[in-house]
Amino acid sequence: MSEQTFLMLIALADEPRHGYGVVQRVQELSEGRVRLRVGTLYGVLDRLVADGWAEHDREEIHQGRLRRYYRLTGAGSAALVEQTRRLAANVDAASTVLRARGQWPSVAEVRA
């Protein structure tokens, strides 16, 4: 799963969002590291819907333009949990190796 897809699942986890809302939330979650382009956004949203991980929630007109809202499905939540566990296990493995090499701060150093 790409970082963009992962962040989009997180963005949809707390509430339904329209496309621009997803873009804003992903930028927030990634602290500005990830900026979704329109083509990427709708390509990933279409794939999430096709895979059953997201679904259309509602549509509304805002300033004369149609906004389509998307929400996470149960399968999408399960995929997000699975990916989060996988990433956490990878972080644990990497930090153990780096700590053994003296290249990772101890918990006390991080808190200082």
LINLINHU-V323411 format. One record per residue. PHI is phi in whole degrees, 0 to 359 (NA if undefined). OMEGA is omega in degrees with one decimal (none if undefined). Layout:
phi->{PHI & PHI}
omega->{OMEGA & OMEGA}
This chain:
phi->{NA & 286 & 299 & 299 & 297 & 302 & 293 & 293 & 298 & 298 & 300 & 272 & 290 & 267 & 193 & 297 & 220 & 273 & 308 & 294 & 297 & 295 & 303 & 297 & 293 & 297 & 297 & 298 & 300 & 268 & 53 & 84 & 290 & 247 & 240 & 282 & 269 & 303 & 300 & 294 & 306 & 286 & 296 & 292 & 301 & 300 & 292 & 299 & 294 & 299 & 279 & 81 & 269 & 218 & 212 & 291 & 262 & 192 & 232 & 211 & 265 & 230 & 51 & 78 & 241 & 282 & 247 & 255 & 262 & 238 & 223 & 284 & 264 & 300 & 295 & 294 & 297 & 297 & 295 & 295 & 298 & 300 & 294 & 296 & 297 & 297 & 295 & 298 & 295 & 295 & 297 & 300 & 296 & 294 & 292 & 297 & 295 & 293 & 296 & 296 & 268 & 75 & 251 & 229 & 292 & 287 & 300 & 298 & 292 & 293 & 284 & 289}
omega->{-179.6 & 177.1 & 179.1 & 179.3 & 179.2 & -179.6 & 177.4 & 175.3 & 177.4 & -178.5 & -179.3 & -174.0 & -174.4 & 178.7 & 175.1 & -179.4 & 171.5 & -173.9 & -178.8 & 176.2 & 176.4 & 179.3 & -178.8 & -177.5 & 178.3 & 178.4 & 177.2 & -177.5 & -176.9 & -177.9 & 176.1 & -179.0 & -175.9 & 176.7 & -178.1 & 172.2 & -175.3 & 179.8 & 178.3 & -178.6 & -175.0 & 173.4 & 179.1 & 178.5 & 177.6 & 179.3 & 178.3 & 177.9 & 179.8 & 179.9 & -179.7 & -179.3 & 176.4 & 177.4 & 176.6 & 179.4 & -179.6 & 174.0 & 175.1 & 176.8 & 177.9 & -179.1 & 176.9 & -179.4 & 179.3 & 173.0 & 175.8 & 179.8 & 178.9 & 175.5 & 178.4 & 175.2 & 174.7 & 178.0 & 176.9 & 176.4 & 179.0 & 177.8 & 178.4 & 177.5 & -179.1 & -179.7 & 178.5 & 177.1 & -179.5 & 179.9 & 178.7 & 178.4 & 177.5 & 177.7 & 178.4 & -179.2 & -178.7 & -178.4 & 176.5 & 179.7 & -178.7 & 177.4 & 179.0 & 179.2 & -179.4 & -177.1 & -178.9 & -178.0 & 174.2 & 178.7 & 178.9 & 179.1 & -179.8 & -178.0 & -177.2 & none}
